[in-house]
Amino acid sequence: MFRCENCGSGYSAQAASSWTSCPRCLARERIQVPLTFELGWRKTDAGEREAAAPAAPAGGERRSGVLS
């Protein structure tokens, strides 16, 4: 992951290979800020968080200690 130290925008290695400086800062503020490599970055999205959380029982399902 490559990140801009000025605005905090992050870019993948593939996208960052096309630019020598942050495209957002260049467009908005007309300044050239080099992108710096951020070691240890890991993408976290809703799918990963949901997969890590234990599954809850279905809405209408009740569990009791009594067997019928």
C-alpha positions in Angstrom: 0.0 0.0 0.0 1.3 3.4 -0.9 0.0 6.4 1.1 0.1 10.2 0.7 1.5 11.9 3.8 -0.4 15.1 3.0 -4.0 14.0 2.5 -3.8 10.4 3.7 -5.1 8.8 0.4 -4.0 5.2 -0.1 -3.2 3.5 -3.4 -2.4 -0.1 -4.4 1.1 -0.9 -5.7 -0.4 -1.2 -9.2 -2.0 2.2 -9.1 1.0 3.8 -7.5 3.3 2.6 -10.2 1.5 4.9 -12.6 2.1 8.0 -10.6 5.2 9.7 -9.1 3.1 11.9 -6.8 -0.4 11.9 -5.2 -3.0 12.5 -7.9 -5.5 13.9 -5.4 -3.1 16.5 -4.0 -2.0 17.4 -7.5 -5.6 17.9 -8.7 -6.9 19.7 -5.6 -4.0 21.7 -4.3 -1.7 21.7 -7.3 1.2 20.4 -5.2 3.4 17.3 -5.8 3.6 15.0 -2.8 5.4 11.7 -3.2 3.6 8.5 -2.3 5.4 6.5 0.5 5.3 2.8 1.0 3.4 1.6 4.1 4.6 -1.8 5.3 2.2 -4.0 7.1 -1.0 -2.6 5.6 -3.9 -5.0 5.4 -7.2 -4.4 3.7 -10.2 -4.8 6.0 -13.7 -4.7 4.5 -17.1 -5.7 5.7 -16.8 -9.2 4.2 -13.7 -10.0 6.3 -15.3 -8.7 9.5 -18.4 -10.7 9.0 -16.4 -13.9 8.2 -14.5 -13.4 11.5 -17.7 -13.0 13.6 -19.5 -16.1 14.8 -22.8 -16.9 13.1 -25.9 -16.2 15.2 -28.9 -18.5 15.2 -31.8 -17.7 12.7 -34.3 -15.1 13.9 -37.3 -17.3 14.8 -35.2 -20.1 16.3 -35.3 -20.6 20.0 -33.1 -23.0 22.0 -34.1 -24.3 25.4 -32.6 -26.9 27.7 -35.8 -29.1 27.3 -35.9 -31.8 24.7 -39.3 -32.6 23.2 
